[in-house]
Amino acid sequence: MDLDSLTALSPVDGRYAQAADSLRQFMSEGALIRERIRVEAAWLLALTTEVPQVLRAPLAPTVIDRARAMATDPDTAAALEVKAIERRINHDVKAVEYYVRDQLEQAGAGPAVLELVHFGCTSEDINNLAYAKMLYRARTAMLDRLEQLITTLRALAHNYADVAMLARTHGQTASPTTLGKEFANVVARLERAHRRWRSVELLGKWNGAVGNYNAQVAAFPEVDWRGVSRRLVESLGLGWNEYTTQIEPHDCVAEYADALAAANVVLIDLARDIWGYVSLGYLRQRAIAGEVGSSTMPHKVNPINFENAEGNLGVANALLRHFADKLPVSRWQRDLTDSTVLRNVGVALAHTQIAWASFASGLSKIEADVERIDADLAGAHEVLGEAIQTVLRAAGVPNGYETLKAFTRGRRIDAAMLDEFIASLPLPPTERQRLAGMRPADYVGLAAALARAI
């Protein structure tokens, strides 16, 4: 059966293929093969430059050019050719080695040069560098998308900075905030998450079968293999990890996954809050002509973008948390359980990107129903109890909190009831007058200023 959007087992390659499409160049199996080719070719060039004694004769210019081309931008058909070799030999990394050898042989490399391909390497020397580069490239692209979300949320914070809104703690009416300040809170959290994910250093190792340069030292004991290793890894834009077993221990991948999951948690929290505000009528969704909200209830405009985002973020985080917990754990000098797990990293990133795209679409369609927000807030004078009891405390009046608790707890208070209560308080007339003039919409503290400052 041919693979298409209707036969794909994963919605990443089916229903949501378009939203995930831009990640294929970084995280697909084809991308992994191309990165492996780049690493194999980069190592050959580094080896023949750093350890010239491995050469029996200078490399021909055609061989150097072919190696540089593979190290920079492998041929578009390279992945298919590698897969054909793999079907014959049943080893994915060895297939890359044979492909590189074939390419160099076609460029005029002799048998002695061909033996330098994969010299001193274990498969994991190639794999760890390839995956680190893939994760680096994908993060670079995805950070732009996260920044766009942050920019949109910042604009909402500024636009609604002065829209006073009834807050809810434990689901109950609470001291007012502004709608813009609530968006600003999310901006601050996402900016922190963005910095954390961006700052995770991706590491690489190149030190042989158990991490000790055994084969390299056996062949050329006089060479500074530690220096060769460090320069190779850093030339690929990665941090050098010298102390490893056969595998780079994946701590950095775990940190990467955990940091991305933390950003997703912030968005799950926001998705649920927006869903709630839509339910309350505080936020309206713009209806799109031709769209259907329900198969039976024609009036419905459901918050499906935020529900879709929440669901996909949950799937992404289930995988990301597994990566963070599992990948740093390997029996003795290595087991192979990391191999199949790493192949799913792109799936987690894809579900994340699908969610972010859905979030962006949802945010583009919401607007505040200011009248509805104002009406709800105006009917909740009990939230001024905090303000009044604090003024009583400041004035040295005993039992200010207890007095307001007895008056307000579990009751809906209207303006007339509150005015009558304030008139009875043992405060100077000017203070009673100031409190009597306060309405719930006035009691927002610095919320508006904080929203505008984000």
ZAMARGU-4260 file (C-alpha; in steps of 0.2 Angstrom, whole numbers, plus 5000, padded with zeros to 4 digits):
<rodrens>
0) 5000/5000/5000 | 5007/5017/4995 | 5009/5030/5009 | 4998/5045/5008 | 4988/5056/5020
5) 4974/5042/5021 | 4986/5027/5024 | 4998/5035/5036 | 4998/5027/5053 | 5003/5043/5062
10) 4993/5059/5060 | 5010/5068/5059 | 5011/5060/5041 | 4993/5060/5038 | 4980/5073/5045
15) 4993/5085/5051 | 5006/5082/5037 | 5006/5100/5031 | 5008/5108/5049 | 5023/5096/5052
20) 5030/5098/5034 | 5044/5110/5038 | 5052/5098/5050 | 5055/5085/5038 | 5071/5093/5031
25) 5078/5092/5049 | 5070/5076/5058 | 5065/5063/5045 | 5075/5048/5041 | 5082/5056/5025
30) 5088/5070/5036 | 5097/5058/5048 | 5105/5049/5033 | 5111/5066/5026 | 5118/5071/5043
35) 5127/5054/5044 | 5135/5057/5027 | 5140/5075/5032 | 5149/5068/5048 | 5158/5054/5039
40) 5164/5066/5025 | 5169/5079/5038 | 5179/5066/5048 | 5188/5060/5033 | 5193/5078/5029
45) 5198/5081/5047 | 5208/5065/5048 | 5218/5068/5033 | 5222/5086/5038 | 5225/5083/5056
50) 5234/5067/5055 | 5243/5068/5038 | 5253/5052/5041 | 5238/5042/5037 | 5240/5047/5019
55) 5252/5037/5008 | 5250/5051/4995 | 5241/5068/4994 | 5222/5067/4991 | 5217/5071/4973
60) 5208/5087/4971 | 5193/5078/4964 | 5192/5067/4980 | 5194/5082/4991 | 5180/5091/4981
65) 5168/5076/4982 | 5172/5074/5001 | 5168/5093/5004 | 5152/5092/4994 | 5146/5077/5005
70) 5151/5086/5021 | 5141/5102/5015 | 5126/5096/5005 | 5125/5078/5001 | 5116/5074/4984
75) 5097/5074/4985 | 5097/5055/4980 | 5110/5050/4993 | 5097/5044/5005 | 5089/5033/4993
80) 5106/5026/4988 | 5110/5023/5006 | 5093/5014/5009 | 5097/5002/4995 | 5114/4998/5002
85) 5106/4995/5019 | 5093/4983/5012 | 5108/4973/5006 | 5119/4973/5022 | 5106/4976/5035
90) 5116/4990/5044 | 5111/5008/5043 | 5127/5017/5048 | 5138/5004/5038 | 5127/5008/5023
95) 5132/5026/5025 | 5151/5022/5026 | 5149/5011/5010 | 5140/5025/5001 | 5154/5038/5005
100) 5167/5025/4999 | 5157/5023/4983 | 5157/5041/4980 | 5175/5044/4984 | 5180/5029/4972
105) 5170/5037/4958 | 5180/5053/4961 | 5196/5044/4959 | 5201/5038/4977 | 5212/5023/4978
110) 5210/5008/4990 | 5221/5016/5004 | 5211/5032/5004 | 5195/5022/5005 | 5201/5013/5020
115) 5201/5030/5029 | 5182/5032/5028 | 5175/5028/5045 | 5193/5026/5052 | 5194/5022/5070
120) 5175/5025/5072 | 5161/5016/5080 | 5143/5019/5073 | 5139/5030/5088 | 5153/5042/5084
125) 5143/5046/5068 | 5126/5044/5076 | 5128/5056/5091 | 5135/5070/5080 | 5121/5067/5067
130) 5107/5068/5080 | 5115/5083/5088 | 5115/5093/5072 | 5097/5088/5068 | 5091/5094/5085
135) 5101/5110/5083 | 5094/5113/5066 | 5076/5109/5071 | 5077/5120/5086 | 5083/5135/5076
140) 5068/5134/5065 | 5056/5131/5079 | 5062/5145/5090 | 5056/5157/5076 | 5039/5149/5078
145) 5039/5151/5097 | 5045/5169/5095 | 5030/5172/5084 | 5018/5165/5097 | 5026/5176/5110
150) 5025/5191/5099 | 5006/5188/5097 | 5003/5186/5115 | 5013/5202/5119 | 5002/5211/5107
155) 4986/5204/5116 | 4994/5209/5133 | 4996/5227/5127 | 4979/5228/5118 | 4969/5223/5133
160) 4981/5230/5147 | 4966/5241/5153 | 4952/5229/5152 | 4948/5225/5170 | 4942/5208/5173
165) 4936/5197/5187 | 4949/5185/5193 | 4945/5168/5199 | 4956/5158/5212 | 4949/5141/5216
170) 4936/5144/5203 | 4928/5158/5214 | 4928/5176/5212 | 4944/5185/5217 | 4953/5202/5217
175) 4952/5209/5199 | 4965/5209/5186 | 4966/5214/5168 | 4964/5203/5153 | 4981/5210/5147
180) 4990/5206/5163 | 4985/5188/5161 | 4992/5187/5144 | 5008/5196/5150 | 5010/5183/5163
185) 5011/5170/5149 | 5023/5180/5139 | 5035/5181/5154 | 5034/5162/5157 | 5036/5158/5138
190) 5051/5170/5137 | 5059/5161/5151 | 5056/5144/5143 | 5062/5151/5126 | 5079/5156/5134
195) 5080/5139/5143 | 5077/5129/5128 | 5089/5139/5117 | 5103/5139/5130 | 5104/5120/5131
200) 5121/5115/5124 | 5121/5101/5112 | 5136/5090/5114 | 5145/5077/5104 | 5158/5064/5106
205) 5171/5056/5095 | 5182/5043/5104 | 5178/5026/5098 | 5170/5010/5104 | 5171/5013/5122
210) 5176/5031/5124 | 5195/5028/5126 | 5202/5031/5108 | 5208/5013/5109 | 5209/5009/5090
215) 5216/5027/5086 | 5230/5025/5099 | 5234/5007/5093 | 5236/5014/5075 | 5245/5030/5079
220) 5250/5031/5097 | 5259/5048/5095 | 5244/5058/5089 | 5235/5070/5101 | 5218/5061/5098
225) 5210/5071/5111 | 5214/5087/5102 | 5208/5079/5085 | 5192/5074/5093 | 5188/5091/5101
230) 5192/5101/5085 | 5181/5089/5075 | 5166/5091/5086 | 5168/5109/5089 | 5169/5112/5070
235) 5152/5105/5069 | 5145/5118/5080 | 5143/5107/5095 | 5150/5106/5113 | 5164/5093/5115
240) 5160/5079/5128 | 5176/5069/5131 | 5170/5058/5145 | 5158/5045/5138 | 5156/5026/5135
245) 5152/5020/5118 | 5138/5032/5117 | 5137/5051/5121 | 5126/5049/5137 | 5112/5060/5130
250) 5111/5071/5145 | 5110/5086/5133 | 5096/5078/5123 | 5086/5075/5140 | 5089/5093/5145
255) 5083/5098/5127 | 5067/5088/5128 | 5064/5093/5146 | 5066/5112/5142 | 5054/5110/5127
260) 5041/5101/5137 | 5042/5115/5150 | 5037/5127/5136 | 5023/5116/5131 | 5016/5115/5149
265) 5015/5134/5149 | 5005/5133/5133 | 4994/5119/5139 | 4990/5130/5154 | 4985/5144/5143
270) 4975/5133/5131 | 4964/5128/5146 | 4962/5146/5152 | 4957/5152/5135 | 4945/5138/5134
275) 4937/5143/5150 | 4936/5162/5145 | 4928/5157/5129 | 4916/5147/5139 | 4912/5162/5151
280) 4910/5173/5136 | 4925/5184/5140 | 4933/5179/5124 | 4923/5178/5107 | 4929/5168/5092
285) 4928/5175/5075 | 4917/5163/5064 | 4925/5158/5048 | 4913/5157/5033 | 4909/5140/5028
290) 4916/5131/5043 | 4904/5120/5054 | 4905/5120/5073 | 4894/5105/5076 | 4886/5091/5066
295) 4869/5095/5074 | 4870/5112/5083 | 4872/5125/5070 | 4876/5139/5082 | 4892/5132/5088
300) 4909/5140/5086 | 4920/5128/5096 | 4937/5132/5103 | 4944/5118/5093 | 4961/5126/5089
305) 4965/5127/5108 | 4958/5110/5111 | 4969/5103/5096 | 4984/5112/5103 | 4981/5105/5121
310) 4980/5087/5114 | 4995/5088/5103 | 5005/5096/5117 | 5000/5082/5128 | 5006/5069/5115
315) 5022/5078/5113 | 5026/5080/5131 | 5023/5061/5134 | 5037/5058/5122 | 5048/5072/5128
320) 5047/5066/5146 | 5051/5048/5140 | 5066/5055/5131 | 5072/5064/5147 | 5070/5049/5158
325) 5076/5036/5146 | 5090/5042/5135 | 5103/5045/5149 | 5101/5027/5155 | 5111/5014/5146
330) 5117/4997/5152 | 5136/4997/5155 | 5146/5004/5140 | 5130/5004/5129 | 5114/4995/5125
335) 5103/4998/5109 | 5087/5004/5118 | 5092/5022/5114 | 5092/5019/5095 | 5073/5016/5092
340) 5069/5030/5105 | 5080/5043/5096 | 5071/5039/5080 | 5055/5046/5088 | 5062/5063/5093
345) 5055/5070/5077 | 5038/5064/5081 | 5038/5074/5097 | 5044/5090/5089 | 5031/5088/5075
350) 5017/5086/5088 | 5024/5102/5096 | 5024/5111/5080 | 5007/5106/5075 | 5001/5112/5092
355) 5010/5129/5090 | 5002/5131/5073 | 4985/5127/5080 | 4988/5139/5094 | 4993/5153/5082
360) 4977/5150/5072 | 4966/5151/5087 | 4974/5167/5094 | 4971/5175/5077 | 4952/5173/5079
365) 4949/5178/5097 | 4944/5195/5104 | 4938/5201/5120 | 4919/5204/5124 | 4922/5219/5135
370) 4904/5222/5139 | 4902/5204/5145 | 4918/5206/5156 | 4912/5222/5163 | 4895/5216/5168
375) 4903/5201/5177 | 4915/5212/5186 | 4902/5225/5191 | 4891/5212/5199 | 4905/5206/5211
380) 4907/5220/5224 | 4913/5207/5237 | 4930/5207/5229 | 4933/5224/5237 | 4933/5215/5254
385) 4952/5213/5252 | 4954/5232/5249 | 4944/5237/5263 | 4951/5225/5276 | 4969/5231/5271
390) 4964/5249/5273 | 4957/5245/5290 | 4974/5236/5295 | 4984/5251/5288 | 4973/5262/5299
395) 4976/5251/5315 | 4958/5246/5316 | 4957/5229/5326 | 4950/5214/5317 | 4949/5221/5300
400) 4950/5205/5291 | 4938/5196/5303 | 4925/5211/5301 | 4926/5209/5282 | 4925/5190/5283
405) 4909/5191/5292 | 4902/5203/5280 | 4907/5195/5263 | 4911/5177/5265 | 4900/5166/5254
410) 4889/5181/5249 | 4886/5191/5234 | 4887/5209/5238 | 4880/5223/5228 | 4885/5242/5228
415) 4871/5247/5240 | 4876/5234/5253 | 4894/5239/5252 | 4891/5258/5253 | 4881/5255/5269
420) 4894/5244/5276 | 4908/5257/5272 | 4898/5270/5281 | 4898/5261/5297 | 4917/5258/5297
425) 4928/5267/5311 | 4938/5277/5298 | 4940/5296/5294 | 4927/5303/5283 | 4939/5305/5269
430) 4944/5287/5269 | 4926/5281/5270 | 4923/5293/5255 | 4937/5286/5245 | 4932/5268/5248
435) 4914/5271/5244 | 4920/5278/5227 | 4929/5262/5223 | 4921/5250/5211 | 4928/5233/5206
440) 4935/5239/5190 | 4946/5251/5199 | 4954/5238/5210 | 4967/5231/5198 | 4983/5237/5207
445) 4997/5239/5194 | 4990/5226/5182 | 4988/5238/5168 | 5005/5245/5170 | 5013/5228/5171
450) 5004/5222/5155 | 5010/5237/5145 | 5028/5235/5152 | 5030/5217/5145
</rodrens>
